[in-house]
């Protein structure tokens, strides 16, 4: 069984969140997951259909290990959700601000 690394709420650090969101592709993945408001598979949340599977897996690993997303395995798919409540509890308004500023 696949075990994913998910830091607890108190272990989510500002530096890991900022580092993960520094990459434009990862910001696009987070935006897609937030807009969906539901679980999405890695391929559904991918901002570019031609991205290599290994590259996409790395992006999701970084997002997961930083505490930004939660991943569960359903059959052969990995379903992802943004940990908005945890991020907002640790850093109120940070995620919304970063995503809004990145759009400008």
Rosetta constraint file for C-alpha pairs under 8 A:
AtomPair CA 2 CA 73 HARMONIC 7.49 0.50
AtomPair CA 4 CA 71 HARMONIC 7.07 0.50
AtomPair CA 4 CA 72 HARMONIC 7.82 0.50
AtomPair CA 5 CA 64 HARMONIC 6.95 0.50
AtomPair CA 5 CA 65 HARMONIC 5.95 0.50
AtomPair CA 6 CA 64 HARMONIC 6.08 0.50
AtomPair CA 6 CA 65 HARMONIC 5.74 0.50
AtomPair CA 6 CA 66 HARMONIC 7.89 0.50
AtomPair CA 6 CA 67 HARMONIC 6.13 0.50
AtomPair CA 6 CA 70 HARMONIC 6.78 0.50
AtomPair CA 7 CA 11 HARMONIC 5.62 0.50
AtomPair CA 7 CA 12 HARMONIC 6.16 0.50
AtomPair CA 7 CA 65 HARMONIC 6.51 0.50
AtomPair CA 7 CA 66 HARMONIC 7.25 0.50
AtomPair CA 7 CA 67 HARMONIC 5.66 0.50
AtomPair CA 8 CA 12 HARMONIC 6.66 0.50
AtomPair CA 8 CA 67 HARMONIC 7.66 0.50
AtomPair CA 9 CA 67 HARMONIC 7.59 0.50
AtomPair CA 9 CA 86 HARMONIC 5.65 0.50
AtomPair CA 9 CA 87 HARMONIC 7.70 0.50
AtomPair CA 9 CA 90 HARMONIC 7.34 0.50
AtomPair CA 10 CA 90 HARMONIC 7.40 0.50
AtomPair CA 12 CA 16 HARMONIC 7.22 0.50
AtomPair CA 12 CA 17 HARMONIC 7.47 0.50
AtomPair CA 12 CA 66 HARMONIC 6.46 0.50
AtomPair CA 12 CA 67 HARMONIC 5.61 0.50
AtomPair CA 12 CA 87 HARMONIC 7.77 0.50
AtomPair CA 12 CA 90 HARMONIC 7.54 0.50
AtomPair CA 13 CA 17 HARMONIC 6.37 0.50
AtomPair CA 13 CA 66 HARMONIC 7.46 0.50
AtomPair CA 14 CA 18 HARMONIC 6.05 0.50
AtomPair CA 14 CA 91 HARMONIC 7.67 0.50
AtomPair CA 15 CA 19 HARMONIC 5.91 0.50
AtomPair CA 16 CA 20 HARMONIC 6.09 0.50
AtomPair CA 16 CA 66 HARMONIC 5.08 0.50
AtomPair CA 17 CA 21 HARMONIC 6.17 0.50
AtomPair CA 17 CA 63 HARMONIC 8.00 0.50
AtomPair CA 17 CA 66 HARMONIC 5.52 0.50
AtomPair CA 17 CA 67 HARMONIC 7.16 0.50
AtomPair CA 17 CA 68 HARMONIC 6.86 0.50
AtomPair CA 18 CA 22 HARMONIC 6.01 0.50
AtomPair CA 19 CA 23 HARMONIC 7.62 0.50
AtomPair CA 20 CA 26 HARMONIC 6.89 0.50
AtomPair CA 20 CA 62 HARMONIC 6.22 0.50
AtomPair CA 20 CA 63 HARMONIC 5.99 0.50
AtomPair CA 20 CA 66 HARMONIC 6.65 0.50
AtomPair CA 21 CA 26 HARMONIC 6.05 0.50
AtomPair CA 21 CA 27 HARMONIC 5.50 0.50
AtomPair CA 22 CA 26 HARMONIC 7.80 0.50
AtomPair CA 22 CA 27 HARMONIC 7.56 0.50
AtomPair CA 23 CA 27 HARMONIC 6.44 0.50
AtomPair CA 24 CA 28 HARMONIC 6.25 0.50
AtomPair CA 25 CA 29 HARMONIC 6.31 0.50
AtomPair CA 25 CA 47 HARMONIC 6.85 0.50
AtomPair CA 25 CA 59 HARMONIC 7.91 0.50
AtomPair CA 26 CA 30 HARMONIC 6.25 0.50
AtomPair CA 26 CA 59 HARMONIC 6.23 0.50
AtomPair CA 26 CA 60 HARMONIC 7.83 0.50
AtomPair CA 26 CA 63 HARMONIC 7.27 0.50
AtomPair CA 27 CA 31 HARMONIC 6.16 0.50
AtomPair CA 27 CA 99 HARMONIC 7.01 0.50
AtomPair CA 28 CA 32 HARMONIC 6.16 0.50
AtomPair CA 28 CA 46 HARMONIC 7.99 0.50
AtomPair CA 28 CA 47 HARMONIC 6.10 0.50
AtomPair CA 29 CA 33 HARMONIC 6.26 0.50
AtomPair CA 29 CA 45 HARMONIC 5.54 0.50
AtomPair CA 29 CA 46 HARMONIC 6.03 0.50
AtomPair CA 29 CA 47 HARMONIC 6.20 0.50
AtomPair CA 30 CA 34 HARMONIC 6.12 0.50
AtomPair CA 30 CA 82 HARMONIC 6.84 0.50
AtomPair CA 31 CA 35 HARMONIC 6.05 0.50
AtomPair CA 31 CA 99 HARMONIC 7.38 0.50
AtomPair CA 32 CA 36 HARMONIC 6.17 0.50
AtomPair CA 32 CA 45 HARMONIC 5.73 0.50
AtomPair CA 32 CA 47 HARMONIC 7.82 0.50
AtomPair CA 33 CA 37 HARMONIC 6.47 0.50
AtomPair CA 33 CA 38 HARMONIC 7.17 0.50
AtomPair CA 33 CA 39 HARMONIC 7.31 0.50
AtomPair CA 33 CA 40 HARMONIC 6.66 0.50
AtomPair CA 33 CA 45 HARMONIC 6.34 0.50
AtomPair CA 33 CA 80 HARMONIC 7.55 0.50
AtomPair CA 33 CA 81 HARMONIC 6.28 0.50
AtomPair CA 33 CA 82 HARMONIC 6.38 0.50
AtomPair CA 34 CA 38 HARMONIC 7.85 0.50
AtomPair CA 34 CA 81 HARMONIC 7.81 0.50
AtomPair CA 34 CA 82 HARMONIC 6.53 0.50
AtomPair CA 36 CA 40 HARMONIC 7.60 0.50
AtomPair CA 37 CA 81 HARMONIC 7.96 0.50
AtomPair CA 38 CA 81 HARMONIC 6.62 0.50
AtomPair CA 39 CA 79 HARMONIC 5.46 0.50
AtomPair CA 39 CA 80 HARMONIC 5.12 0.50
AtomPair CA 39 CA 81 HARMONIC 5.11 0.50
AtomPair CA 40 CA 44 HARMONIC 5.90 0.50
AtomPair CA 40 CA 45 HARMONIC 6.13 0.50
AtomPair CA 40 CA 78 HARMONIC 7.99 0.50
AtomPair CA 40 CA 79 HARMONIC 5.16 0.50
AtomPair CA 40 CA 80 HARMONIC 5.26 0.50
AtomPair CA 40 CA 81 HARMONIC 6.86 0.50
AtomPair CA 41 CA 45 HARMONIC 6.34 0.50
AtomPair CA 41 CA 77 HARMONIC 6.22 0.50
AtomPair CA 41 CA 78 HARMONIC 5.41 0.50
AtomPair CA 41 CA 79 HARMONIC 4.50 0.50
AtomPair CA 41 CA 80 HARMONIC 6.06 0.50
AtomPair CA 42 CA 46 HARMONIC 6.12 0.50
AtomPair CA 42 CA 56 HARMONIC 7.49 0.50
AtomPair CA 42 CA 57 HARMONIC 7.82 0.50
AtomPair CA 42 CA 60 HARMONIC 7.53 0.50
AtomPair CA 42 CA 77 HARMONIC 7.79 0.50
AtomPair CA 42 CA 78 HARMONIC 6.39 0.50
AtomPair CA 42 CA 79 HARMONIC 6.87 0.50
AtomPair CA 42 CA 80 HARMONIC 7.10 0.50
AtomPair CA 43 CA 49 HARMONIC 7.57 0.50
AtomPair CA 46 CA 51 HARMONIC 7.79 0.50
AtomPair CA 46 CA 56 HARMONIC 7.24 0.50
AtomPair CA 51 CA 55 HARMONIC 6.83 0.50
AtomPair CA 51 CA 56 HARMONIC 6.62 0.50
AtomPair CA 52 CA 56 HARMONIC 6.27 0.50
AtomPair CA 53 CA 57 HARMONIC 6.05 0.50
AtomPair CA 54 CA 58 HARMONIC 6.24 0.50
AtomPair CA 55 CA 59 HARMONIC 6.37 0.50
AtomPair CA 56 CA 60 HARMONIC 6.35 0.50
AtomPair CA 57 CA 61 HARMONIC 6.11 0.50
AtomPair CA 58 CA 62 HARMONIC 6.23 0.50
AtomPair CA 59 CA 63 HARMONIC 6.27 0.50
AtomPair CA 60 CA 64 HARMONIC 5.97 0.50
AtomPair CA 61 CA 65 HARMONIC 5.97 0.50
AtomPair CA 62 CA 66 HARMONIC 6.03 0.50
AtomPair CA 63 CA 67 HARMONIC 6.45 0.50
AtomPair CA 63 CA 68 HARMONIC 5.30 0.50
AtomPair CA 63 CA 69 HARMONIC 5.85 0.50
AtomPair CA 64 CA 68 HARMONIC 5.79 0.50
AtomPair CA 64 CA 69 HARMONIC 4.88 0.50
AtomPair CA 64 CA 70 HARMONIC 6.05 0.50
AtomPair CA 64 CA 71 HARMONIC 7.10 0.50
AtomPair CA 67 CA 83 HARMONIC 7.10 0.50
AtomPair CA 67 CA 87 HARMONIC 7.72 0.50
AtomPair CA 68 CA 82 HARMONIC 5.81 0.50
AtomPair CA 68 CA 83 HARMONIC 5.45 0.50
AtomPair CA 68 CA 84 HARMONIC 7.45 0.50
AtomPair CA 68 CA 87 HARMONIC 6.97 0.50
AtomPair CA 69 CA 80 HARMONIC 6.35 0.50
AtomPair CA 69 CA 81 HARMONIC 5.40 0.50
AtomPair CA 69 CA 82 HARMONIC 4.30 0.50
AtomPair CA 69 CA 83 HARMONIC 5.15 0.50
AtomPair CA 70 CA 80 HARMONIC 5.57 0.50
AtomPair CA 70 CA 81 HARMONIC 5.35 0.50
AtomPair CA 70 CA 82 HARMONIC 6.33 0.50
AtomPair CA 70 CA 83 HARMONIC 6.35 0.50
AtomPair CA 71 CA 78 HARMONIC 6.23 0.50
AtomPair CA 71 CA 79 HARMONIC 5.47 0.50
AtomPair CA 71 CA 80 HARMONIC 4.50 0.50
AtomPair CA 71 CA 81 HARMONIC 6.69 0.50
AtomPair CA 72 CA 78 HARMONIC 5.59 0.50
AtomPair CA 72 CA 79 HARMONIC 5.25 0.50
AtomPair CA 72 CA 80 HARMONIC 6.61 0.50
AtomPair CA 73 CA 77 HARMONIC 5.82 0.50
AtomPair CA 73 CA 78 HARMONIC 4.49 0.50
AtomPair CA 73 CA 79 HARMONIC 6.10 0.50
AtomPair CA 74 CA 78 HARMONIC 6.11 0.50
AtomPair CA 74 CA 79 HARMONIC 6.81 0.50
AtomPair CA 83 CA 87 HARMONIC 6.22 0.50
AtomPair CA 84 CA 88 HARMONIC 5.89 0.50
AtomPair CA 84 CA 95 HARMONIC 7.85 0.50
AtomPair CA 85 CA 89 HARMONIC 5.98 0.50
AtomPair CA 86 CA 90 HARMONIC 6.28 0.50
AtomPair CA 87 CA 91 HARMONIC 5.75 0.50
AtomPair CA 87 CA 92 HARMONIC 7.19 0.50
AtomPair CA 87 CA 94 HARMONIC 7.77 0.50
AtomPair CA 87 CA 95 HARMONIC 7.23 0.50
AtomPair CA 88 CA 92 HARMONIC 4.27 0.50
AtomPair CA 88 CA 93 HARMONIC 6.03 0.50
AtomPair CA 88 CA 94 HARMONIC 7.03 0.50
AtomPair CA 88 CA 95 HARMONIC 7.39 0.50
AtomPair CA 91 CA 95 HARMONIC 7.99 0.50
AtomPair CA 93 CA 97 HARMONIC 6.05 0.50
AtomPair CA 94 CA 98 HARMONIC 6.10 0.50
AtomPair CA 95 CA 99 HARMONIC 6.17 0.50
AtomPair CA 96 CA 100 HARMONIC 6.02 0.50
AtomPair CA 97 CA 101 HARMONIC 6.03 0.50
AtomPair CA 98 CA 102 HARMONIC 6.04 0.50
AtomPair CA 99 CA 103 HARMONIC 6.49 0.50
AtomPair CA 100 CA 104 HARMONIC 6.94 0.50
